């Protein structure tokens, strides 16, 4: 699978062409040599790397974190603890996001219950809670579900 065009790599990697160009601009994917015609000439490792990037994104890693993983991937002297540290940090990040999402769901539940209580009144507790003056009334500007 050597000598692939950008379109072939995109198809095999499950991304679009602009994604590949973006990865090249970011330095995540090295720009390949060009054919005499000027077209990029990719190899099969480019497809494997794009699939690696996509799997890392599915686990929640951001591109800057993925870049670190790619550097570790290519380093035969890497320490397992370096890779593990990145994964543990991402796991903590996901836990924090889950906590924020749960708080958001609880806040929406409270607003929905308030709505049920006022079914025949013209005021809408959800709209009122979303107004800036209500959200900013809490100290620290945390809003209805915290920071």
Backbone torsions as a table, in degrees:
resi	resn	phi	psi	omega
1	UNK	NA	42.8	177.5
2	UNK	-95.6	156.1	178.7
3	UNK	74.9	38.1	-178.8
4	UNK	-82.9	147.0	173.5
5	UNK	-82.2	167.4	179.2
6	UNK	-62.8	-35.1	177.7
7	UNK	-65.2	-40.7	178.3
8	UNK	-66.1	-41.9	178.9
9	UNK	-64.4	-41.7	178.6
10	UNK	-60.2	-46.8	-179.1
11	UNK	-63.7	-48.9	-179.3
12	UNK	-65.2	-33.0	-178.4
13	UNK	-87.0	-11.1	179.4
14	UNK	75.3	29.5	178.2
15	UNK	-129.8	175.2	174.6
16	UNK	-97.8	167.9	-176.4
17	UNK	-59.6	-41.0	-179.1
18	UNK	-63.5	-31.3	177.1
19	UNK	-63.9	-43.2	178.6
20	UNK	-62.2	-44.3	179.0
21	UNK	-63.3	-38.8	178.3
22	UNK	-63.3	-44.7	178.1
23	UNK	-59.7	-37.8	178.3
24	UNK	-66.7	-43.3	179.2
25	UNK	-62.9	-36.9	179.6
26	UNK	-75.5	-13.7	-178.4
27	UNK	84.2	9.7	178.8
28	UNK	-77.0	-36.5	178.4
29	UNK	-119.7	127.7	179.9
30	UNK	-72.4	139.1	176.3
31	UNK	-68.8	128.3	-175.9
32	UNK	-78.5	168.7	174.9
33	UNK	-64.9	161.2	-179.6
34	UNK	-108.2	148.9	173.8
35	UNK	-73.4	165.7	176.0
36	UNK	-56.1	-26.7	179.1
37	UNK	-75.7	-11.0	-179.5
38	UNK	99.5	-12.1	178.9
39	UNK	-72.6	144.4	176.0
40	UNK	-68.0	146.5	179.6
41	UNK	-123.3	101.3	-177.4
42	UNK	-90.6	160.7	173.9
43	UNK	-114.9	176.4	-176.3
44	UNK	-65.0	-25.9	177.7
45	UNK	-63.3	-31.7	177.9
46	UNK	-61.7	-41.0	178.4
47	UNK	-65.2	-46.0	178.8
48	UNK	-59.9	-40.1	-179.9
49	UNK	-67.0	-41.1	178.4
50	UNK	-64.3	-40.4	176.6
51	UNK	-64.3	-38.3	176.1
52	UNK	-59.6	-46.7	-179.7
53	UNK	-60.7	-46.4	-179.1
54	UNK	-62.4	-42.7	179.0
55	UNK	-64.4	-39.9	178.3
56	UNK	-64.7	-39.5	177.4
57	UNK	-64.3	-38.2	178.4
58	UNK	-63.0	-26.1	176.5
59	UNK	-86.8	0.4	175.7
60	UNK	98.6	1.1	179.7
61	UNK	-71.6	138.1	175.8
62	UNK	-83.5	163.1	-176.1
63	UNK	-59.4	-36.2	178.4
64	UNK	-67.3	-34.1	176.0
65	UNK	-71.4	-37.9	178.5
66	UNK	-63.9	-37.6	177.6
67	UNK	-60.2	-40.2	176.6
68	UNK	-64.4	-42.0	178.5
69	UNK	-62.9	-38.7	178.7
70	UNK	-64.2	-40.9	177.7
71	UNK	-62.4	-41.4	178.2
72	UNK	-68.6	-36.5	179.1
73	UNK	-59.4	-38.6	-177.7
74	UNK	-87.2	-1.7	-177.5
75	UNK	-102.5	107.6	-178.6
76	UNK	-67.6	-17.8	178.9
77	UNK	-96.7	13.4	-178.6
78	UNK	-61.9	153.3	176.2
79	UNK	-98.1	138.6	176.8
80	UNK	-58.8	-31.4	-178.5
81	UNK	-65.6	-29.6	178.1
82	UNK	-67.3	-44.6	178.6
83	UNK	-67.1	-43.4	-179.9
84	UNK	-61.1	-39.3	179.9
85	UNK	-61.8	-41.6	177.6
86	UNK	-64.3	-42.5	-179.5
87	UNK	-66.7	-40.0	178.4
88	UNK	-65.0	-41.3	178.0
89	UNK	-62.3	-40.6	179.0
90	UNK	-67.1	-38.5	177.9
91	UNK	-62.2	-42.5	176.7
92	UNK	-63.2	-41.5	178.4
93	UNK	-60.3	-43.6	179.1
94	UNK	-63.9	-42.2	177.5
95	UNK	-58.7	-42.7	178.7
96	UNK	-64.2	-40.8	178.2
97	UNK	-63.8	-39.9	177.9
98	UNK	-61.9	-43.2	178.6
99	UNK	-60.8	-43.6	178.5
100	UNK	-64.4	-41.6	179.0
101	UNK	-64.6	-39.2	177.3
102	UNK	-64.1	-40.2	177.2
103	UNK	-64.6	-38.9	177.9
104	UNK	-63.8	-43.8	179.5
105	UNK	-62.6	-41.4	178.1
106	UNK	-62.3	-43.8	179.6
107	UNK	-62.7	-42.6	177.6
108	UNK	-64.5	-37.8	177.4
109	UNK	-61.0	-42.3	177.9
110	UNK	-62.7	-43.9	179.9
111	UNK	-65.0	-39.2	178.8
112	UNK	-66.0	-38.6	176.5
113	UNK	-65.0	-39.4	177.9
114	UNK	-63.7	-34.2	178.2
115	UNK	-66.0	-41.5	-179.7
116	UNK	-62.5	-35.2	-178.3
117	UNK	-71.5	-23.9	-174.6
118	UNK	-113.8	33.9	-171.6
119	UNK	-56.1	-34.5	-176.2
120	UNK	-101.2	6.2	179.8
121	UNK	-97.9	150.4	-176.8
122	UNK	-73.3	-21.9	-179.2
123	UNK	-74.1	148.4	177.6
124	UNK	-120.3	112.1	-177.6
125	UNK	-61.4	-30.6	179.5
126	UNK	-68.2	-47.9	178.5
127	UNK	-62.5	-43.0	179.9
128	UNK	-60.9	-41.0	-179.1
129	UNK	-69.6	-28.3	-179.5
130	UNK	-82.6	-15.1	176.5
131	UNK	-63.2	140.7	-176.1
132	UNK	-54.4	-41.3	-175.6
133	UNK	-65.1	-30.6	178.0
134	UNK	-74.6	-45.8	-178.2
135	UNK	-65.7	-37.9	-177.4
136	UNK	-79.0	-9.4	-177.7
137	UNK	-68.0	-27.1	178.5
138	UNK	-73.4	144.0	179.7
139	UNK	-63.1	140.0	177.4
140	UNK	82.5	0.6	177.6
141	UNK	63.1	34.3	-174.6
142	UNK	-76.3	-22.4	-177.0
143	UNK	80.7	-173.1	-173.9
144	UNK	-75.8	-18.1	-177.3
145	UNK	-121.2	15.3	176.3
146	UNK	87.6	-175.9	-178.2
147	UNK	-80.1	NA	NA
